[in-house]
Amino acid sequence: MTSETYEIMAIKYGEYTNRKRFESFLMADDHDGPHPIDYFIWVIRNAQRTIVVDTGFDEAEGAKRGRRIARTPAAALELIGAAAGTIEQIVVSHLHYDHAGTLGAFPAARFHLQAAEMAYATGPCMCHNHLRYPFTADHVCEMVRHVYSGRVVFHDGDAEIAPGVTVHKIGGHSRGLQCVRVMTATGPVVLASDASHYYENFEKAKVFPIGIDVEDTLKGYARLKALAASPRHVIPGHDPLVLIRYPALNSQTKGIVHRLDVARLDG
């Protein structure tokens, strides 16, 4: 069977510039150095379908966590002519607040989630403040309601979402974190989400401090590279360099919407 190919876009909806390197890497070399973070959702589309990866967070959630967003994820989709209300398939990489908020903005969607992530986010580990901190209870409860309404598709490890689009469980950062592998004209591209927040994480095996299992995190970096056409086809989940290394969709979306299914600008 011939696999379909897709275009992929990273859409930035927010940022947090007042961060330090110790917040991004265990045993950071220059722990007080600045290290900003970008917040993205991703869109995978061709003539047959449009798939969204993650649903971000809104202004209210940002205010609670000291983050400001430039636009809601739903508004960000409008920049590429997509309407949140018509999206039918969403991959939720994991249930942390910055990836699984605004679910209500997607009333027609079915949500693809690892079963291990739901078990983790609703299980005994959430009795510990350090482990539950990245989660927002309202987001998790909303996903539970979608389970009961039949709108959640659970996966246990690797699974196909559509021809040429697969998910792969990569633990470490969260118990049921999944990346997304997408076939493109330049070969398979891997949307790492938080399996690697930054290029430095997977390129230099520098572990992100928030996690459940350091060993799984390190194994995940190798898995990302094995799934992709090359290490240059791995897209980290929060790195501002993504918007420098890949071209804008058009001149009006520079710094907001960039194409990931094309050759990198740095060679």
TIKEMAR-604961 format. One line per field, with one value per atom (N, C-alpha, C): residue number from 1; residue in three letters; atom name; z, x, y. Coordinates in steps of 0.05 Angstrom, whole numbers, plus 5000, padded with zeros to 4 digits. Atoms other than C-alpha are relative to their C-alpha. Example, Ala and Ser with C-alpha at 12.3 -4.5 7.8 and 13.67 -1.06 7.14 Angstrom:
% TIKEMAR-604961
k (1/1/1/2/2/2)
r (ALA/ALA/ALA/SER/SER/SER)
a (N/CA/C/N/CA/C)
pz (5000/5156/5000/4999/5143/5014)
px (5018/5246/5018/4984/5273/4985)
py (4976/4910/5024/4976/4979/5022)
This chain:
% TIKEMAR-604961
k (1/1/1/2/2/2/3/3/3/4/4/4/5/5/5/6/6/6/7/7/7/8/8/8/9/9/9/10/10/10/11/11/11/12/12/12/13/13/13/14/14/14/15/15/15/16/16/16/17/17/17/18/18/18/19/19/19/20/20/20/21/21/21/22/22/22/23/23/23/24/24/24/25/25/25/26/26/26/27/27/27/28/28/28/29/29/29/30/30/30/31/31/31/32/32/32/33/33/33/34/34/34/35/35/35/36/36/36/37/37/37/38/38/38/39/39/39/40/40/40/41/41/41/42/42/42/43/43/43/44/44/44/45/45/45/46/46/46/47/47/47/48/48/48/49/49/49/50/50/50/51/51/51/52/52/52/53/53/53/54/54/54/55/55/55/56/56/56/57/57/57/58/58/58/59/59/59/60/60/60/61/61/61/62/62/62/63/63/63/64/64/64/65/65/65/66/66/66/67/67/67/68/68/68/69/69/69/70/70/70/71/71/71/72/72/72/73/73/73/74/74/74/75/75/75/76/76/76/77/77/77/78/78/78/79/79/79/80/80/80/81/81/81/82/82/82/83/83/83/84/84/84/85/85/85/86/86/86/87/87/87/88/88/88/89/89/89/90/90/90/91/91/91/92/92/92/93/93/93/94/94/94/95/95/95/96/96/96/97/97/97/98/98/98/99/99/99/100/100/100/101/101/101/102/102/102/103/103/103/104/104/104/105/105/105/106/106/106/107/107/107/108/108/108/109/109/109/110/110/110/111/111/111/112/112/112/113/113/113/114/114/114/115/115/115/116/116/116/117/117/117/118/118/118/119/119/119/120/120/120/121/121/121/122/122/122/123/123/123/124/124/124/125/125/125/126/126/126/127/127/127/128/128/128/129/129/129/130/130/130/131/131/131/132/132/132/133/133/133/134/134/134/135/135/135/136/136/136/137/137/137/138/138/138/139/139/139/140/140/140/141/141/141/142/142/142/143/143/143/144/144/144/145/145/145/146/146/146/147/147/147/148/148/148/149/149/149/150/150/150/151/151/151/152/152/152/153/153/153/154/154/154/155/155/155/156/156/156/157/157/157/158/158/158/159/159/159/160/160/160/161/161/161/162/162/162/163/163/163/164/164/164/165/165/165/166/166/166/167/167/167/168/168/168/169/169/169/170/170/170/171/171/171/172/172/172/173/173/173/174/174/174/175/175/175/176/176/176/177/177/177/178/178/178/179/179/179/180/180/180/181/181/181/182/182/182/183/183/183/184/184/184/185/185/185/186/186/186/187/187/187/188/188/188/189/189/189/190/190/190/191/191/191/192/192/192/193/193/193/194/194/194/195/195/195/196/196/196/197/197/197/198/198/198/199/199/199/200/200/200/201/201/201/202/202/202/203/203/203/204/204/204/205/205/205/206/206/206/207/207/207/208/208/208/209/209/209/210/210/210/211/211/211/212/212/212/213/213/213/214/214/214/215/215/215/216/216/216/217/217/217/218/218/218/219/219/219/220/220/220/221/221/221/222/222/222/223/223/223/224/224/224/225/225/225/226/226/226/227/227/227/228/228/228/229/229/229/230/230/230/231/231/231/232/232/232/233/233/233/234/234/234/235/235/235/236/236/236/237/237/237/238/238/238/239/239/239/240/240/240/241/241/241/242/242/242/243/243/243/244/244/244/245/245/245/246/246/246/247/247/247/248/248/248/249/249/249/250/250/250/251/251/251/252/252/252/253/253/253/254/254/254/255/255/255/256/256/256/257/257/257/258/258/258/259/259/259/260/260/260/261/261/261/262/262/262/263/263/263/264/264/264/265/265/265/266/266/266/267/267/267)
r (MET/MET/MET/THR/THR/THR/SER/SER/SER/GLU/GLU/GLU/THR/THR/THR/TYR/TYR/TYR/GLU/GLU/GLU/ILE/ILE/ILE/MET/MET/MET/ALA/ALA/ALA/ILE/ILE/ILE/LYS/LYS/LYS/TYR/TYR/TYR/GLY/GLY/GLY/GLU/GLU/GLU/TYR/TYR/TYR/THR/THR/THR/ASN/ASN/ASN/ARG/ARG/ARG/LYS/LYS/LYS/ARG/ARG/ARG/PHE/PHE/PHE/GLU/GLU/GLU/SER/SER/SER/PHE/PHE/PHE/LEU/LEU/LEU/MET/MET/MET/ALA/ALA/ALA/ASP/ASP/ASP/ASP/ASP/ASP/HIS/HIS/HIS/ASP/ASP/ASP/GLY/GLY/GLY/PRO/PRO/PRO/HIS/HIS/HIS/PRO/PRO/PRO/ILE/ILE/ILE/ASP/ASP/ASP/TYR/TYR/TYR/PHE/PHE/PHE/ILE/ILE/ILE/TRP/TRP/TRP/VAL/VAL/VAL/ILE/ILE/ILE/ARG/ARG/ARG/ASN/ASN/ASN/ALA/ALA/ALA/GLN/GLN/GLN/ARG/ARG/ARG/THR/THR/THR/ILE/ILE/ILE/VAL/VAL/VAL/VAL/VAL/VAL/ASP/ASP/ASP/THR/THR/THR/GLY/GLY/GLY/PHE/PHE/PHE/ASP/ASP/ASP/GLU/GLU/GLU/ALA/ALA/ALA/GLU/GLU/GLU/GLY/GLY/GLY/ALA/ALA/ALA/LYS/LYS/LYS/ARG/ARG/ARG/GLY/GLY/GLY/ARG/ARG/ARG/ARG/ARG/ARG/ILE/ILE/ILE/ALA/ALA/ALA/ARG/ARG/ARG/THR/THR/THR/PRO/PRO/PRO/ALA/ALA/ALA/ALA/ALA/ALA/ALA/ALA/ALA/LEU/LEU/LEU/GLU/GLU/GLU/LEU/LEU/LEU/ILE/ILE/ILE/GLY/GLY/GLY/ALA/ALA/ALA/ALA/ALA/ALA/ALA/ALA/ALA/GLY/GLY/GLY/THR/THR/THR/ILE/ILE/ILE/GLU/GLU/GLU/GLN/GLN/GLN/ILE/ILE/ILE/VAL/VAL/VAL/VAL/VAL/VAL/SER/SER/SER/HIS/HIS/HIS/LEU/LEU/LEU/HIS/HIS/HIS/TYR/TYR/TYR/ASP/ASP/ASP/HIS/HIS/HIS/ALA/ALA/ALA/GLY/GLY/GLY/THR/THR/THR/LEU/LEU/LEU/GLY/GLY/GLY/ALA/ALA/ALA/PHE/PHE/PHE/PRO/PRO/PRO/ALA/ALA/ALA/ALA/ALA/ALA/ARG/ARG/ARG/PHE/PHE/PHE/HIS/HIS/HIS/LEU/LEU/LEU/GLN/GLN/GLN/ALA/ALA/ALA/ALA/ALA/ALA/GLU/GLU/GLU/MET/MET/MET/ALA/ALA/ALA/TYR/TYR/TYR/ALA/ALA/ALA/THR/THR/THR/GLY/GLY/GLY/PRO/PRO/PRO/CYS/CYS/CYS/MET/MET/MET/CYS/CYS/CYS/HIS/HIS/HIS/ASN/ASN/ASN/HIS/HIS/HIS/LEU/LEU/LEU/ARG/ARG/ARG/TYR/TYR/TYR/PRO/PRO/PRO/PHE/PHE/PHE/THR/THR/THR/ALA/ALA/ALA/ASP/ASP/ASP/HIS/HIS/HIS/VAL/VAL/VAL/CYS/CYS/CYS/GLU/GLU/GLU/MET/MET/MET/VAL/VAL/VAL/ARG/ARG/ARG/HIS/HIS/HIS/VAL/VAL/VAL/TYR/TYR/TYR/SER/SER/SER/GLY/GLY/GLY/ARG/ARG/ARG/VAL/VAL/VAL/VAL/VAL/VAL/PHE/PHE/PHE/HIS/HIS/HIS/ASP/ASP/ASP/GLY/GLY/GLY/ASP/ASP/ASP/ALA/ALA/ALA/GLU/GLU/GLU/ILE/ILE/ILE/ALA/ALA/ALA/PRO/PRO/PRO/GLY/GLY/GLY/VAL/VAL/VAL/THR/THR/THR/VAL/VAL/VAL/HIS/HIS/HIS/LYS/LYS/LYS/ILE/ILE/ILE/GLY/GLY/GLY/GLY/GLY/GLY/HIS/HIS/HIS/SER/SER/SER/ARG/ARG/ARG/GLY/GLY/GLY/LEU/LEU/LEU/GLN/GLN/GLN/CYS/CYS/CYS/VAL/VAL/VAL/ARG/ARG/ARG/VAL/VAL/VAL/MET/MET/MET/THR/THR/THR/ALA/ALA/ALA/THR/THR/THR/GLY/GLY/GLY/PRO/PRO/PRO/VAL/VAL/VAL/VAL/VAL/VAL/LEU/LEU/LEU/ALA/ALA/ALA/SER/SER/SER/ASP/ASP/ASP/ALA/ALA/ALA/SER/SER/SER/HIS/HIS/HIS/TYR/TYR/TYR/TYR/TYR/TYR/GLU/GLU/GLU/ASN/ASN/ASN/PHE/PHE/PHE/GLU/GLU/GLU/LYS/LYS/LYS/ALA/ALA/ALA/LYS/LYS/LYS/VAL/VAL/VAL/PHE/PHE/PHE/PRO/PRO/PRO/ILE/ILE/ILE/GLY/GLY/GLY/ILE/ILE/ILE/ASP/ASP/ASP/VAL/VAL/VAL/GLU/GLU/GLU/ASP/ASP/ASP/THR/THR/THR/LEU/LEU/LEU/LYS/LYS/LYS/GLY/GLY/GLY/TYR/TYR/TYR/ALA/ALA/ALA/ARG/ARG/ARG/LEU/LEU/LEU/LYS/LYS/LYS/ALA/ALA/ALA/LEU/LEU/LEU/ALA/ALA/ALA/ALA/ALA/ALA/SER/SER/SER/PRO/PRO/PRO/ARG/ARG/ARG/HIS/HIS/HIS/VAL/VAL/VAL/ILE/ILE/ILE/PRO/PRO/PRO/GLY/GLY/GLY/HIS/HIS/HIS/ASP/ASP/ASP/PRO/PRO/PRO/LEU/LEU/LEU/VAL/VAL/VAL/LEU/LEU/LEU/ILE/ILE/ILE/ARG/ARG/ARG/TYR/TYR/TYR/PRO/PRO/PRO/ALA/ALA/ALA/LEU/LEU/LEU/ASN/ASN/ASN/SER/SER/SER/GLN/GLN/GLN/THR/THR/THR/LYS/LYS/LYS/GLY/GLY/GLY/ILE/ILE/ILE/VAL/VAL/VAL/HIS/HIS/HIS/ARG/ARG/ARG/LEU/LEU/LEU/ASP/ASP/ASP/VAL/VAL/VAL/ALA/ALA/ALA/ARG/ARG/ARG/LEU/LEU/LEU/ASP/ASP/ASP/GLY/GLY/GLY)
a (N/CA/C/N/CA/C/N/CA/C/N/CA/C/N/CA/C/N/CA/C/N/CA/C/N/CA/C/N/CA/C/N/CA/C/N/CA/C/N/CA/C/N/CA/C/N/CA/C/N/CA/C/N/CA/C/N/CA/C/N/CA/C/N/CA/C/N/CA/C/N/CA/C/N/CA/C/N/CA/C/N/CA/C/N/CA/C/N/CA/C/N/CA/C/N/CA/C/N/CA/C/N/CA/C/N/CA/C/N/CA/C/N/CA/C/N/CA/C/N/CA/C/N/CA/C/N/CA/C/N/CA/C/N/CA/C/N/CA/C/N/CA/C/N/CA/C/N/CA/C/N/CA/C/N/CA/C/N/CA/C/N/CA/C/N/CA/C/N/CA/C/N/CA/C/N/CA/C/N/CA/C/N/CA/C/N/CA/C/N/CA/C/N/CA/C/N/CA/C/N/CA/C/N/CA/C/N/CA/C/N/CA/C/N/CA/C/N/CA/C/N/CA/C/N/CA/C/N/CA/C/N/CA/C/N/CA/C/N/CA/C/N/CA/C/N/CA/C/N/CA/C/N/CA/C/N/CA/C/N/CA/C/N/CA/C/N/CA/C/N/CA/C/N/CA/C/N/CA/C/N/CA/C/N/CA/C/N/CA/C/N/CA/C/N/CA/C/N/CA/C/N/CA/C/N/CA/C/N/CA/C/N/CA/C/N/CA/C/N/CA/C/N/CA/C/N/CA/C/N/CA/C/N/CA/C/N/CA/C/N/CA/C/N/CA/C/N/CA/C/N/CA/C/N/CA/C/N/CA/C/N/CA/C/N/CA/C/N/CA/C/N/CA/C/N/CA/C/N/CA/C/N/CA/C/N/CA/C/N/CA/C/N/CA/C/N/CA/C/N/CA/C/N/CA/C/N/CA/C/N/CA/C/N/CA/C/N/CA/C/N/CA/C/N/CA/C/N/CA/C/N/CA/C/N/CA/C/N/CA/C/N/CA/C/N/CA/C/N/CA/C/N/CA/C/N/CA/C/N/CA/C/N/CA/C/N/CA/C/N/CA/C/N/CA/C/N/CA/C/N/CA/C/N/CA/C/N/CA/C/N/CA/C/N/CA/C/N/CA/C/N/CA/C/N/CA/C/N/CA/C/N/CA/C/N/CA/C/N/CA/C/N/CA/C/N/CA/C/N/CA/C/N/CA/C/N/CA/C/N/CA/C/N/CA/C/N/CA/C/N/CA/C/N/CA/C/N/CA/C/N/CA/C/N/CA/C/N/CA/C/N/CA/C/N/CA/C/N/CA/C/N/CA/C/N/CA/C/N/CA/C/N/CA/C/N/CA/C/N/CA/C/N/CA/C/N/CA/C/N/CA/C/N/CA/C/N/CA/C/N/CA/C/N/CA/C/N/CA/C/N/CA/C/N/CA/C/N/CA/C/N/CA/C/N/CA/C/N/CA/C/N/CA/C/N/CA/C/N/CA/C/N/CA/C/N/CA/C/N/CA/C/N/CA/C/N/CA/C/N/CA/C/N/CA/C/N/CA/C/N/CA/C/N/CA/C/N/CA/C/N/CA/C/N/CA/C/N/CA/C/N/CA/C/N/CA/C/N/CA/C/N/CA/C/N/CA/C/N/CA/C/N/CA/C/N/CA/C/N/CA/C/N/CA/C/N/CA/C/N/CA/C/N/CA/C/N/CA/C/N/CA/C/N/CA/C/N/CA/C/N/CA/C/N/CA/C/N/CA/C/N/CA/C/N/CA/C/N/CA/C/N/CA/C/N/CA/C/N/CA/C/N/CA/C/N/CA/C/N/CA/C/N/CA/C/N/CA/C/N/CA/C/N/CA/C/N/CA/C/N/CA/C/N/CA/C/N/CA/C/N/CA/C/N/CA/C/N/CA/C/N/CA/C/N/CA/C/N/CA/C/N/CA/C/N/CA/C/N/CA/C/N/CA/C/N/CA/C/N/CA/C/N/CA/C/N/CA/C/N/CA/C/N/CA/C/N/CA/C/N/CA/C/N/CA/C/N/CA/C/N/CA/C/N/CA/C/N/CA/C/N/CA/C/N/CA/C/N/CA/C/N/CA/C)
pz (5000/5000/5000/5002/4981/5023/4978/5039/4990/5008/5034/5012/4989/5045/5008/4987/5082/5001/4991/5095/5030/4971/5167/5007/4991/5201/5030/4972/5269/5003/4996/5295/5028/4974/5352/5011/4988/5399/5025/4976/5458/5005/4993/5490/5029/4973/5557/5000/5004/5554/5026/4975/5628/5013/4990/5635/5000/4998/5653/4991/5011/5627/5020/4980/5693/4998/5003/5676/4976/5024/5611/5001/5001/5628/5028/4975/5687/4999/4998/5709/4977/5021/5661/5003/4999/5642/5010/4993/5647/5012/4990/5694/5003/4998/5700/4973/5027/5625/4991/5010/5590/4982/5018/5555/4996/5005/5527/4989/5009/5509/4982/5017/5452/5004/4998/5454/4972/5027/5391/5001/5009/5362/4972/5026/5298/4983/5019/5236/4979/5020/5190/4979/5019/5125/4972/5029/5053/4989/5012/5005/5012/4989/5042/5029/4972/5115/5013/4983/5168/5028/4973/5235/5016/4982/5293/5022/4978/5345/5023/4975/5415/4998/4999/5437/5017/4986/5478/5025/4977/5533/4993/5005/5538/5018/4984/5570/5030/4972/5636/5012/4990/5644/5000/5001/5623/5023/4978/5675/5027/4975/5730/5002/5000/5709/4991/5007/5693/4971/5029/5617/4986/5017/5565/4972/5027/5497/4981/5021/5433/4988/5013/5408/5011/4992/5428/4978/5021/5391/4978/5020/5356/4982/5016/5333/4982/5016/5310/4976/5023/5265/4977/5020/5229/4981/5016/5204/4975/5023/5157/4988/5012/5139/5011/4988/5187/5023/4979/5233/5021/4979/5301/5002/4998/5299/4980/5021/5237/5002/4998/5259/5012/4992/5265/5015/4987/5289/5014/4984/5344/5015/4984/5372/5024/4976/5444/5010/4994/5457/5029/4972/5533/5013/4987/5584/5017/4986/5611/4991/5004/5615/4973/5025/5553/4975/5023/5508/4999/4999/5530/5011/4994/5545/4976/5022/5501/4985/5014/5485/4990/5008/5482/4975/5025/5422/4976/5022/5380/5004/4993/5386/4982/5018/5326/5001/5000/5344/5016/4984/5366/5008/4988/5411/5003/4999/5403/5023/4975/5470/5007/4990/5499/5026/4976/5551/5025/4977/5596/5011/4992/5598/5017/4984/5623/5027/4975/5675/5019/4985/5698/5012/4993/5700/5020/4982/5741/5023/4981/5784/5025/4974/5850/4997/5003/5822/5004/4997/5823/5029/4971/5899/5007/4994/5894/4984/5013/5880/4978/5020/5841/4974/5024/5792/4987/5011/5785/4990/5007/5776/4971/5029/5699/4990/5009/5696/5012/4990/5704/5003/4994/5737/4981/5017/5695/4972/5027/5630/5001/4997/5655/5002/4997/5677/4974/5026/5610/4982/5017/5575/5010/4990/5621/4990/5011/5600/4971/5028/5528/4997/5000/5544/5002/4995/5569/4977/5023/5507/4975/5023/5461/4981/5018/5433/5004/4996/5457/4988/5011/5418/5015/4984/5463/4984/5013/5438/5021/4982/5471/4985/5015/5440/4972/5027/5365/4987/5013/5323/4976/5023/5256/5004/4998/5257/4973/5027/5182/4982/5017/5122/5000/4999/5132/5026/4974/5203/5022/4978/5264/5026/4974/5338/5013/4987/5382/5029/4971/5458/5007/4991/5486/5029/4972/5562/5008/4990/5606/5012/4991/5610/5013/4989/5623/4994/5002/5630/4973/5026/5565/4978/5022/5522/4974/5026/5448/4980/5022/5388/4975/5025/5317/4977/5024/5255/4975/5023/5190/4974/5026/5119/4984/5017/5076/4975/5025/5009/5005/4993/5045/5018/4982/5084/5026/4975/5152/5019/4980/5200/5026/4974/5274/5017/4981/5317/5028/4974/5383/5023/4977/5426/5024/4977/5496/5004/5000/5481/4997/5001/5466/4998/5000/5485/4981/5015/5451/4983/5016/5398/5019/4983/5453/5016/4984/5491/4985/5013/5438/4986/5014/5402/5019/4981/5465/5025/4978/5511/5026/4977/5559/5009/4991/5601/5010/4990/5613/5029/4972/5688/5009/4992/5690/4986/5012/5681/5021/4983/5710/4999/5003/5685/4983/5015/5664/4979/5019/5631/4976/5023/5588/4984/5015/5570/4981/5016/5545/4978/5021/5507/4979/5018/5477/4979/5018/5446/4977/5021/5408/4982/5015/5387/4981/5018/5358/4975/5023/5313/4983/5015/5293/4983/5014/5272/4976/5020/5230/4977/5023/5161/5007/4991/5195/5026/4977/5260/4993/5009/5220/4995/5004/5211/5027/4974/5286/5008/4993/5308/5030/4972/5382/5006/4994/5419/5008/4989/5446/4992/5006/5414/4981/5018/5385/4974/5024/5336/4976/5022/5297/4980/5017/5271/4985/5015/5248/4980/5018/5217/4978/5020/5178/4989/5013/5129/5009/4995/5143/4978/5020/5108/4979/5018/5077/5015/4988/5090/5023/4978/5135/5025/4977/5181/5011/4990/5193/5030/4971/5265/5014/4988/5275/4988/5014/5222/4982/5017/5192/4990/5013/5145/5010/4990/5172/4981/5019/5112/4977/5021/5071/5011/4991/5073/5019/4981/5131/4987/5011/5118/5005/4993/5150/4987/5016/5098/5001)
px (5017/5000/5018/4985/5027/4992/5005/5034/4995/5004/5008/5023/4981/5054/4985/5014/5038/5019/4986/5059/4996/5002/5073/5007/4995/5070/5001/4999/5093/4987/5014/5048/5005/4993/5074/4976/5022/5020/5009/4991/5062/5030/4972/5130/5004/4992/5164/5030/4972/5229/5016/4986/5246/5007/4991/5276/5030/4972/5345/5006/4992/5385/4995/5004/5377/4971/5028/5302/4997/5001/5319/5017/4981/5376/5009/4987/5397/5030/4971/5467/5008/4995/5465/5028/4974/5533/5000/5002/5514/4972/5027/5455/4985/5014/5439/4997/5003/5443/4971/5028/5379/4994/5008/5339/4970/5029/5271/4988/5015/5217/4977/5023/5166/4979/5023/5097/4987/5010/5072/4976/5015/5017/5010/4990/5029/4976/5021/4986/5013/4992/4994/4977/5023/4954/5009/4998/4946/4972/5026/4887/4978/5020/4853/4992/5006/4857/5018/4985/4881/5000/4997/4908/5015/4986/4927/5014/4985/4979/5000/5001/4965/4981/5020/4916/5009/4989/4961/4985/5014/4934/4989/5013/4892/5011/4990/4901/4996/5005/4870/5021/4980/4917/5028/4974/4976/5003/4998/4959/5006/4995/4959/5029/4973/5028/5021/4981/5060/5008/4994/5057/4979/5018/5027/5001/5002/5003/4992/5006/4999/4973/5025/4938/4992/5008/4897/5007/4995/4912/4979/5021/4844/5004/4994/4861/5024/4976/4929/4994/5007/4897/4988/5012/4860/5021/4978/4927/5006/4995/4930/4973/5026/4856/4986/5013/4837/4982/5019/4777/5000/4998/4784/4975/5025/4711/4996/5002/4721/5021/4979/4783/4989/5012/4766/5019/4980/4831/5021/4980/4877/5017/4982/4938/5008/4992/4949/5025/4975/5022/5002/5002/5011/4982/5021/4966/5011/4990/5012/4984/5018/4978/5004/4994/5013/4996/5005/4993/4971/5027/4922/4979/5021/4885/4983/5018/4831/4987/5014/4800/4972/5027/4732/4999/5000/4753/4998/4999/4752/4976/5024/4680/4996/5004/4685/5022/4976/4751/4998/4993/4770/5029/4973/4831/5015/4983/4887/5020/4985/4921/5010/4990/4965/4985/5014/4928/5017/4983/4988/5000/5000/4982/4975/5024/4910/5003/4996/4928/5019/4981/4986/4988/5011/4948/4977/5023/4891/5007/4992/4932/5015/4988/4971/5023/4978/5030/4991/5010/4985/4996/5000/4986/5025/4975/5056/5001/5001/5059/5020/4979/5124/4992/5008/5093/4975/5025/5025/5003/4997/5053/4996/5004/5055/4972/5027/4983/4981/5022/4920/4975/5021/4863/4976/5023/4809/5005/4994/4845/4996/5002/4850/4971/5029/4777/4985/5014/4755/5006/4994/4792/4985/5016/4758/4972/5027/4691/4999/5000/4711/5003/4999/4728/4971/5027/4657/4981/5017/4627/5010/4991/4666/5019/4984/4714/5030/4971/4781/5007/4989/4820/5025/4976/4869/5019/4979/4935/5018/4982/4983/5026/4975/5051/4996/5001/5058/4973/5026/4996/4999/5004/4974/4975/5022/4930/4987/5009/4924/5023/4978/4964/5023/4977/5034/5003/4998/5021/4997/5000/5039/5008/4991/5047/5017/4981/5101/5004/4997/5102/5029/4973/5165/4997/5003/5164/5022/4979/5210/4990/5010/5180/4973/5026/5110/4996/5001/5089/4990/5011/5049/5005/4993/5083/5003/4997/5079/5010/4992/5115/4983/5015/5086/5019/4984/5120/4983/5016/5097/5016/4987/5115/4997/5000/5135/5016/4984/5167/5030/4972/5234/5006/4996/5225/4984/5015/5195/5011/4994/5194/4988/5010/5186/4995/5007/5148/5004/4992/5181/4982/5014/5136/5020/4983/5165/5019/4979/5206/5027/4976/5257/4991/5009/5241/5016/4981/5302/5018/4980/5353/5021/4978/5405/4993/5008/5364/5008/4994/5368/5027/4974/5431/5023/4977/5474/4992/5009/5435/4999/5004/5419/4971/5027/5359/4985/5018/5301/4993/5004/5290/4973/5027/5215/4997/5003/5205/4993/5007/5185/5022/4980/5243/5023/4977/5313/5009/4991/5331/4982/5018/5268/5004/4995/5283/5024/4976/5353/4995/5007/5326/4983/5018/5274/5015/4984/5327/5010/4991/5355/4976/5023/5285/4991/5007/5269/5017/4982/5330/4996/5004/5315/4974/5025/5244/5001/4998/5265/5018/4983/5297/5029/4974/5357/4996/5003/5371/4989/5009/5356/4970/5029/5285/4985/5012/5271/4993/5009/5230/4995/5005/5237/4974/5026/5175/4998/5002/5193/5023/4976/5257/4995/5002/5257/5016/4984/5309/4984/5017/5254/4992/5009/5231/5023/4976/5302/5009/4989/5320/4981/5020/5255/4986/5011/5222/4971/5027/5159/4981/5019/5096/4997/5000/5093/5011/4988/5119/4984/5017/5060/5001/4999/5071/5028/4972/5146/5001/4999/5160/4976/5025/5091/4995/5006/5077/5023/4977/5136/4996/5003/5139/5022/4981/5173/5005/4998/5165/5019/4982/5218/5029/4972/5294/5006/4993/5323/5016/4987/5349/5030/4971/5417/5014/4986/5435/4989)
py (4976/5000/5025/4976/5068/5019/4981/5116/5028/4972/5186/5018/4981/5246/5025/4977/5310/5024/4976/5381/5002/4997/5397/5029/4973/5465/5001/4992/5488/5027/4974/5543/5009/4989/5585/5017/4984/5612/5015/4987/5634/4996/5003/5641/5008/4991/5650/5005/4992/5688/5001/4996/5694/4973/5026/5624/4999/5004/5599/4971/5026/5539/4977/5021/5501/4989/5009/5496/4982/5016/5460/4975/5022/5413/4993/5009/5370/5006/4994/5391/5018/4981/5450/5012/4989/5477/5029/4972/5551/5004/5003/5543/5026/4975/5617/5014/4988/5631/5001/4998/5653/4977/5022/5598/5001/4997/5619/4975/5023/5570/5010/4994/5572/4979/5019/5540/4998/5006/5506/4981/5023/5465/4994/5008/5427/4991/5008/5415/4982/5019/5355/4999/5000/5360/4994/5004/5339/5004/4995/5340/4983/5019/5283/5007/4996/5305/5021/4982/5353/4988/5011/5327/5021/4981/5372/4984/5012/5353/5020/4985/5381/5024/4979/5435/5023/4976/5482/5008/4990/5526/5028/4974/5590/5022/4977/5658/4995/5004/5637/4981/5018/5578/5013/4986/5621/5019/4981/5673/4985/5015/5619/4991/5011/5596/5021/4979/5663/5000/5001/5653/5018/4985/5699/4988/5010/5676/5023/4979/5717/4995/5008/5679/4973/5027/5619/4980/5020/5554/5001/4999/5559/5024/4976/5630/4996/5006/5606/4984/5016/5555/5017/4983/5610/5012/4988/5636/4982/5018/5575/4992/5006/5575/4976/5024/5519/5010/4993/5523/4978/5020/5489/4983/5015/5469/4978/5021/5426/4979/5020/5388/4974/5026/5314/4982/5018/5282/5017/4986/5308/4979/5016/5273/5017/4987/5292/4986/5014/5278/4991/5007/5278/5021/4984/5311/5024/4977/5366/5025/4976/5435/5013/4985/5464/4983/5017/5406/4990/5012/5387/5019/4981/5451/5006/4991/5483/4977/5023/5415/5008/4992/5449/5016/4985/5490/4982/5019/5426/4980/5016/5400/4976/5022/5353/4979/5017/5320/4975/5024/5251/5003/4995/5252/4974/5024/5201/5003/4998/5187/4972/5025/5134/4992/5009/5092/5004/4997/5096/5029/4972/5172/5005/4997/5170/4987/5014/5119/5016/4984/5162/5025/4975/5227/4998/5004/5197/4980/5020/5149/5010/4992/5149/5019/4981/5188/5029/4973/5249/5008/4992/5247/5016/4986/5277/5027/4974/5352/5003/4997/5347/4987/5014/5297/5012/4989/5330/5029/4971/5401/5006/4993/5398/4995/5005/5375/5021/4983/5416/4982/5019/5377/5004/4995/5411/4988/5012/5389/4970/5029/5317/4992/5007/5316/5004/4996/5344/4976/5023/5288/4975/5023/5237/5002/4997/5266/4992/5008/5256/4969/5030/5183/4990/5009/5175/5006/4994/5208/4987/5016/5162/5015/4985/5214/4996/5006/5186/4973/5025/5134/4994/5007/5099/4983/5016/5070/4989/5013/5023/4995/5001/5038/5011/4990/5046/4995/5002/5059/5018/4984/5086/5018/4982/5148/5004/4997/5155/4989/5010/5129/5020/4983/5157/5016/4986/5183/4980/5019/5141/5013/4990/5152/4978/5018/5121/5008/4994/5117/5003/4995/5148/5012/4991/5153/5019/4983/5192/5026/4974/5261/4997/5008/5233/4971/5029/5161/4991/5009/5159/5020/4982/5211/4986/5011/5198/5021/4983/5228/4992/5005/5231/4999/5004/5205/5005/4991/5237/4996/5004/5216/5026/4976/5276/4996/5002/5289/4998/5002/5294/4976/5023/5229/5004/4998/5214/5021/4980/5273/4992/5007/5262/5025/4979/5312/4989/5012/5298/5008/4989/5341/5000/4998/5335/4976/5021/5273/5014/4983/5328/5028/4972/5399/5017/4984/5428/4981/5015/5406/4989/5009/5402/4975/5024/5349/4975/5025/5295/5000/5000/5318/4995/5002/5320/4984/5017/5273/5016/4983/5330/4998/5007/5310/5024/4979/5357/4994/5006/5365/4988/5010/5350/4973/5026/5276/4979/5022/5209/4978/5021/5166/5010/4990/5190/4979/5021/5123/5000/4999/5125/5025/4975/5197/4996/5004/5178/4980/5019/5117/5014/4986/5163/5017/4984/5208/4982/5018/5148/4991/5009/5126/5021/4978/5194/4999/5000/5191/4975/5024/5119/5002/4998/5137/5020/4978/5198/4992/5005/5199/5006/4992/5232/5016/4983/5270/5027/4973/5333/5000/5002/5307/4998/5000/5308/5029/4973/5369/5002/4998/5387/5016/4990/5409/5030/4973/5478/5018/4985/5503/5023/4977/5574/4997/5004/5550/4988/5011/5513/5022/4977/5581/5013/4990/5597/4980/5021/5530/4992/5007/5522/5025/4976/5571/5006/4992/5610/4990/5008/5588/5021/4977/5657/5024/4976/5727/5011/4990/5744/4983/5017/5685/4995/5003/5692/5003/5000/5675/4989/5012/5643/4973/5026/5589/4994/5008/5552/4971/5026/5491/4982/5020/5428/4977/5022/5382/5006/4991/5419/4999/5000/5422/5022/4980/5459/5023/4977/5529/5000/5000/5514/4977/5020/5462/4973)
